[in-house]
Amino acid sequence: MSLRLDSRIVLNNGVKMPVLGLGTAGAEGKRCVAAVREALRIGYRLIDTASAYGNEKDVGTAVRGSGISREDLFVTSKVRNGDQGYESTLRACGESLRRLRMDYLDLYLIHWPVPGKRLQTWRAMVELLESGKARAIGVSNFMADHLEGLARESAIVPAVNQIELSPFLRQGEAVAYCRRHGVQVEAYSPLTRGRRLKDPTIGALAEKLGRSPAQVLIRWSLQNAFVAIPKSVVAERIRENADVFNFELPAEAVKTLDGLDQDLHFDWDPTDVP
Ligand SMILES: NC(=O)c1ccc[n+]([C@@H]2O[C@H](COP(=O)([O-])OP(=O)(O)OC[C@H]3O[C@@H](n4cnc5c(N)ncnc54)[C@H](OP(=O)(O)O)[C@@H]3O)[C@@H](O)[C@H]2O)c1
């Protein structure tokens, strides 16, 4: 069945997650509220925030004014590095919920695999899951080794691993691990933070397909079965980034894009985090 903006994938605990969402890193205040409102208006239902982004209050404001019922939304937040640890994670989740003015998160993630802390943090995440404060829990920036370490200590498999992904950074090992263990991969910075939108290979494909470079990159994520969360605060781009369900990248184009892999990170590379 072909994907649509309202398509949802089923996570390993049965919770359904939209396949495309709005990223909000770097968006704050009125711009954030307006971007989230516009996204919700045109049919986005997944909003990705984090305590580290300083915009949970704005996301909450936008959601409340949207007229969309809470059950139809999917809100993700993350515990920041400084809050990792057992008690502090429980507290941090409560604070995120208070800023968002929500009773629960749809997905709560460990933002980064902080050494020496992440196992205690995970214990708190499991408690948040059990108490209903989070409908699903997961991790972010976890590579295969980090996931292995977690699996040795806990029987609860993360529902999602949110990692940086684009044709320039295919993260083969982490993605393969997630696929083998039923962890949904979510692609952050799917547009390379805007830094490779002028790449000639992407440009040529976009032109051939009559699409924009951003749309080609988002389709690449979706066709790899990654949930994608492109960020924009520009209404026209928010619409453009969601207008990706009426075309497909031919197999040949996916192959060409896959050939661009060069381990190119625009965010911190967590590979060597012990
Ligand atoms: N878990 C983590 O550690 C982590 C790390 C990074 C990001 N994330 C999440 O992933 C989301 C997306 O990643 P990201 O924000 O780093 O980068 P991104 O989505 O790859 O790219 C965003 C950049 O591209 C521009 N842009 C958006 N749509 C465009 C279009 N159609 N045409 C041209 N330019 C366009 C945006 O500018 P305008 O806003 O001006 O349109 C912005 O500068 C974040 O917002 C955040 O929610 C998570």
The ligand as an SDF file (V2000), in Angstrom:
LIG
                    3D

 48 52  0  0  0  0  0  0  0  0999 V2000
   18.1460   13.6170   18.1460 N   0  0  0  0  0  0  0  0  0  0  0  0
   19.0650   14.4880   17.7730 C   0  0  0  0  0  0  0  0  0  0  0  0
   20.1960   14.5190   18.2850 O   0  0  0  0  0  0  0  0  0  0  0  0
   18.7320   15.4620   16.6870 C   0  0  0  0  0  0  0  0  0  0  0  0
   19.7490   16.2130   16.0770 C   0  0  0  0  0  0  0  0  0  0  0  0
   19.4080   17.0760   15.0560 C   0  0  0  0  0  0  0  0  0  0  0  0
   18.0810   17.1840   14.6610 C   0  0  0  0  0  0  0  0  0  0  0  0
   17.0900   16.4760   15.2820 N   0  0  0  0  0  0  0  0  0  0  0  0
   15.6580   16.6090   14.9000 C   0  0  0  0  0  0  0  0  0  0  0  0
   15.5390   16.4380   13.4950 O   0  0  0  0  0  0  0  0  0  0  0  0
   14.9400   17.6080   12.9210 C   0  0  0  0  0  0  0  0  0  0  0  0
   15.4510   17.8220   11.5170 C   0  0  0  0  0  0  0  0  0  0  0  0
   16.8540   17.9880   11.4820 O   0  0  0  0  0  0  0  0  0  0  0  0
   17.6060   19.3910   11.2740 P   0  0  0  0  0  0  0  0  0  0  0  0
   16.7120   20.4830   11.7340 O   0  0  0  0  0  0  0  0  0  0  0  0
   18.9500   19.2680   11.8580 O   0  0  0  0  0  0  0  0  0  0  0  0
   17.8450   19.4950    9.7040 O   0  0  0  0  0  0  0  0  0  0  0  0
   17.0380   19.2190    8.3500 P   0  0  0  0  0  0  0  0  0  0  0  0
   15.6030   18.9490    8.5960 O   0  0  0  0  0  0  0  0  0  0  0  0
   17.8440   18.2430    7.5880 O   0  0  0  0  0  0  0  0  0  0  0  0
   17.2060   20.6160    7.6100 O   0  0  0  0  0  0  0  0  0  0  0  0
   16.6540   21.7970    8.1100 C   0  0  0  0  0  0  0  0  0  0  0  0
   17.2180   22.9660    7.2950 C   0  0  0  0  0  0  0  0  0  0  0  0
   16.7980   22.8760    5.9380 O   0  0  0  0  0  0  0  0  0  0  0  0
   16.0120   24.0370    5.5930 C   0  0  0  0  0  0  0  0  0  0  0  0
   14.8840   23.5370    4.7720 N   0  0  0  0  0  0  0  0  0  0  0  0
   13.8080   22.8510    5.1980 C   0  0  0  0  0  0  0  0  0  0  0  0
   13.0110   22.5030    4.1750 N   0  0  0  0  0  0  0  0  0  0  0  0
   13.5800   23.0220    3.0670 C   0  0  0  0  0  0  0  0  0  0  0  0
   13.2180   23.0110    1.7000 C   0  0  0  0  0  0  0  0  0  0  0  0
   12.1160   22.3990    1.2850 N   0  0  0  0  0  0  0  0  0  0  0  0
   14.0340   23.6290    0.8130 N   0  0  0  0  0  0  0  0  0  0  0  0
   15.1710   24.2480    1.2370 C   0  0  0  0  0  0  0  0  0  0  0  0
   15.5780   24.2760    2.5250 N   0  0  0  0  0  0  0  0  0  0  0  0
   14.7840   23.6730    3.4330 C   0  0  0  0  0  0  0  0  0  0  0  0
   15.5810   24.6520    6.9020 C   0  0  0  0  0  0  0  0  0  0  0  0
   15.4660   26.0420    6.8260 O   0  0  0  0  0  0  0  0  0  0  0  0
   14.0820   26.8320    7.1690 P   0  0  0  0  0  0  0  0  0  0  0  0
   13.6270   26.4100    8.5440 O   0  0  0  0  0  0  0  0  0  0  0  0
   14.4990   28.2550    7.0890 O   0  0  0  0  0  0  0  0  0  0  0  0
   13.1130   26.4160    6.1050 O   0  0  0  0  0  0  0  0  0  0  0  0
   16.7680   24.2890    7.8170 C   0  0  0  0  0  0  0  0  0  0  0  0
   17.8190   25.2030    7.6230 O   0  0  0  0  0  0  0  0  0  0  0  0
   15.3510   18.6980   13.9140 C   0  0  0  0  0  0  0  0  0  0  0  0
   14.6340   19.8940   13.7120 O   0  0  0  0  0  0  0  0  0  0  0  0
   15.0980   17.9940   15.2110 C   0  0  0  0  0  0  0  0  0  0  0  0
   13.7070   17.9570   15.5000 O   0  0  0  0  0  0  0  0  0  0  0  0
   17.4040   15.6010   16.2740 C   0  0  0  0  0  0  0  0  0  0  0  0
  1  2  1  0
  2  3  2  0
  2  4  1  0
  4  5  1  0
  4 48  2  0
  5  6  2  0
  6  7  1  0
  7  8  2  0
  8  9  1  0
  8 48  1  0
  9 10  1  0
  9 46  1  0
 10 11  1  0
 11 12  1  0
 11 44  1  0
 12 13  1  0
 13 14  1  0
 14 15  2  0
 14 16  1  0
 14 17  1  0
 17 18  1  0
 18 19  2  0
 18 20  1  0
 18 21  1  0
 21 22  1  0
 22 23  1  0
 23 24  1  0
 23 42  1  0
 24 25  1  0
 25 26  1  0
 25 36  1  0
 26 27  1  0
 26 35  1  0
 27 28  2  0
 28 29  1  0
 29 30  1  0
 29 35  2  0
 30 31  1  0
 30 32  2  0
 32 33  1  0
 33 34  2  0
 34 35  1  0
 36 37  1  0
 36 42  1  0
 37 38  1  0
 38 39  2  0
 38 40  1  0
 38 41  1  0
 42 43  1  0
 44 45  1  0
 44 46  1  0
 46 47  1  0
M  CHG  2   8   1  16  -1
M  END
$$$$
